[in-house]
Structure formats: C-alpha cells, structure tokens
Amino acid sequence: TVGVNLGIWKYGKPIRSGLFGVTERAPEIDFLTWDFAGQEDYYATHHCFLSKRSLYLVLWNVNDGDEGIDELESWLRNIQSRAPGATVILVGTHVDVKKKGRNKDWLDGIRASVVTKYMVDRSSFVQAE
C-alpha cells in the first residue's frame, strides 16, 4: 500500500431459523477500512485520520523479531496520542512462513515480548492456533 488505501468490508452472518432449515442472513455490517501501510514518507499524515471511534488493527511481521516489535511502538503512540482509550488489536502476520531456527519456542518468545511490552490487560490476550 502506498499512502492510504480505503475499502469497505461487509460482514453478514448466516443464521438458521424457521422450518425446514431455511437459512437467513443477519443484517450486514459495513466496516470502513483504512490501510496506512508503513512507508515513512506518509507518517506525517497518518494522525489526520485517527479518531476515538475506531478499532485499530496494528499488523507486523513476526519474522522481523524484536526489531519488528520495537517498531510497533511508534504506531501505538500515534494512536494513543490522537485516540486515547481506543481499542487496538495487535496482529502478528507471517506465522506460517518457515524460517531457519524459528520454531514454536521462538514464536512463544516473540509472543511473550509483545505481551510484556504492550498489553495493559493481559486477561484479554487471545492466541490463534
């Protein structure tokens, strides 16, 4: 992504109701998505788009190790300064990419580093399998 990529993600869950297993859909919810990517050239504009009424997904490549974890801080500080108290979900990507010397113990260490450094309420930590 270069700059800010805007999109719409529609979510509607099928629900079963009625006789004979007739399937209906719950009303769709539209999520407006704003992909800021990571180019430094655009950092100065990101704060213009942040608001308290948002859910933030901050993604990073787990294969970047501690350096990638450290780079999360500027994003989290930017969100905190413009949208204090907003919900932020950290998402580690590329877990499925095999790298030499990177096993489950290594990944557990990365996870522990993120939790220790950034999580305020550790009871809400969810680990995807």
C-alpha positions, 0 to 999 in steps of 0.5 A: 500500500502506498499512502492510504488505501480505503475499502469497505468490508461487509460482514453478514452472518448466516443464521438458521431459523424457521422450518425446514432449515431455511437459512437467513442472513443477519443484517450486514455490517459495513466496516470502513477500512483504512490501510496506512501501510508503513512507508515513512514518507506518509507518517506525517499524515497518518494522525489526520485520520485517527479518531476515538471511534475506531478499532485499530488493527496494528499488523507486523511481521513476526519474522522481523523479531524484536526489531519488528516489535520495537517498531510497533511502538511508534504506531501505538503512540500515534494512536494513543496520542490522537485516540486515547482509550481506543481499542487496538488489536495487535496482529502478528502476520507471517506465522506460517512462513518457515524460517531457519531456527524459528520454531514454536519456542521462538514464536512463544518468545516473540509472543511473550515480548509483545505481551510484556511490552504492550498489553495493559490487560493481559486477561484479554490476550487471545492466541490463534492456533 
